[in-house]
Amino acid sequence: MSNAREGIVMIYFIKSELSDGIKIGYTNRSIEERIKELALPNVEVLAVIPGDRKDEANLHRKFRRWRIGRSEWFQPAPEIMAYIDTKGTNDTANEIAEMWDMARAFYGEVIGCNALK
């Protein structure tokens, strides 16, 4: 079964009051949906960049020395913070959110499905 939202994929960098670390994750849903799914309190989106699972894995490898255990959480090392500062902004997150809204409206109309709206 094909996901109607396929093709909009992103890497996100978030932090939450539950951890001093930064989560580097991947989603093919909206960032809002992913954050809701994670159920973390007081999440701050640091950056969102285009990328897929392979890109996420590459970032995990790149920053492995700062990884917290076997999780997707990393210490906020200067190298990671510099990467976030140069690669993504909240403006990017807003642009991606707008793309999601347009995709939902389009696919909902094309296939007559209100579930995407």
C-alpha positions as CSV (number, residue, x, y, z in Angstrom):
1,M,0.0,0.0,0.0
2,S,1.5,3.3,-1.0
3,N,1.6,6.2,1.5
4,A,-0.1,9.3,-0.1
5,R,2.5,11.4,1.7
6,E,5.4,9.5,0.4
7,G,8.1,11.7,-1.0
8,I,8.0,14.3,1.8
9,V,10.7,13.1,4.1
10,M,12.8,14.9,6.6
11,I,15.4,14.8,9.3
12,Y,14.5,16.6,12.5
13,F,16.5,17.9,15.4
14,I,14.5,18.4,18.6
15,K,15.1,18.8,22.3
16,S,12.7,18.2,25.2
17,E,12.8,19.0,28.9
18,L,13.1,15.2,29.6
19,S,16.7,15.2,28.2
20,D,19.7,17.4,28.0
21,G,20.3,15.8,24.6
22,I,19.2,16.4,21.0
23,K,17.2,13.8,19.1
24,I,18.1,13.3,15.5
25,G,15.3,11.5,13.8
26,Y,13.5,10.9,10.5
27,T,9.9,11.1,9.6
28,N,7.8,10.8,6.5
29,R,4.9,12.5,8.3
30,S,4.5,16.1,9.4
31,I,6.9,17.2,12.1
32,E,3.8,18.0,14.2
33,E,2.5,14.4,13.8
34,R,5.9,13.0,14.7
35,I,6.3,15.1,17.8
36,K,2.8,14.1,18.9
37,E,3.7,10.4,18.4
38,L,6.8,10.8,20.6
39,A,4.7,12.2,23.4
40,L,7.5,14.3,24.9
41,P,6.8,17.3,27.0
42,N,7.8,20.8,25.9
43,V,9.5,19.9,22.6
44,E,11.5,22.5,20.8
45,V,12.2,21.9,17.1
46,L,15.8,23.1,16.5
47,A,15.9,22.3,12.8
48,V,14.3,20.3,10.0
49,I,16.1,19.4,6.8
50,P,15.3,17.3,3.8
51,G,16.5,13.7,4.2
52,D,15.6,10.0,4.4
53,R,16.5,7.1,6.6
54,K,19.9,6.8,5.0
55,D,20.7,10.4,5.7
56,E,19.5,9.9,9.3
57,A,21.8,6.9,9.6
58,N,24.7,8.9,8.2
59,L,24.1,11.7,10.7
60,H,24.0,9.2,13.5
61,R,27.4,7.8,12.3
62,K,28.8,11.3,11.9
63,F,27.9,12.3,15.5
64,R,28.4,8.8,17.1
65,R,31.0,10.0,19.6
66,W,28.2,12.2,21.2
67,R,25.5,9.5,21.1
68,I,23.7,8.8,24.4
69,G,23.6,5.1,24.7
70,R,22.0,3.3,21.8
71,S,19.3,5.9,21.4
72,E,18.7,8.6,18.8
73,W,19.7,11.2,21.4
74,F,23.0,13.0,21.3
75,Q,24.9,15.4,23.6
76,P,24.6,19.0,22.4
77,A,28.2,19.1,21.3
78,P,29.5,22.2,19.5
79,E,29.8,20.2,16.3
80,I,26.2,19.2,16.4
81,M,25.0,22.6,17.2
82,A,27.1,24.1,14.4
83,Y,25.6,21.6,12.0
84,I,22.1,22.5,13.1
85,D,22.9,26.2,12.7
86,T,24.2,25.9,9.2
87,K,21.8,23.2,7.8
88,G,18.3,24.0,9.1
89,T,16.1,26.6,10.7
90,N,12.6,26.8,12.0
91,D,11.8,28.6,8.8
92,T,12.5,25.3,7.1
93,A,10.2,23.5,9.5
94,N,7.4,26.1,8.6
95,E,8.0,25.6,4.9
96,I,7.7,21.8,5.3
97,A,4.5,22.2,7.4
98,E,3.0,24.3,4.6
99,M,4.0,21.6,2.0
100,W,2.2,19.0,4.2
101,D,-0.9,21.2,4.2
102,M,-0.9,21.5,0.5
103,A,-0.2,17.8,0.0
104,R,-3.1,16.9,2.3
105,A,-5.5,19.2,0.5
106,F,-4.4,17.9,-3.0
107,Y,-4.4,14.2,-2.2
108,G,-7.7,14.5,-0.3
109,E,-9.3,16.1,-3.4
110,V,-7.7,13.7,-5.9
111,I,-8.7,10.5,-4.2
112,G,-11.8,11.9,-2.5
113,C,-10.4,11.1,0.9
114,N,-11.1,13.3,3.9
115,A,-8.7,11.3,6.1
116,L,-5.8,13.4,4.9
117,K,-7.5,16.7,5.6
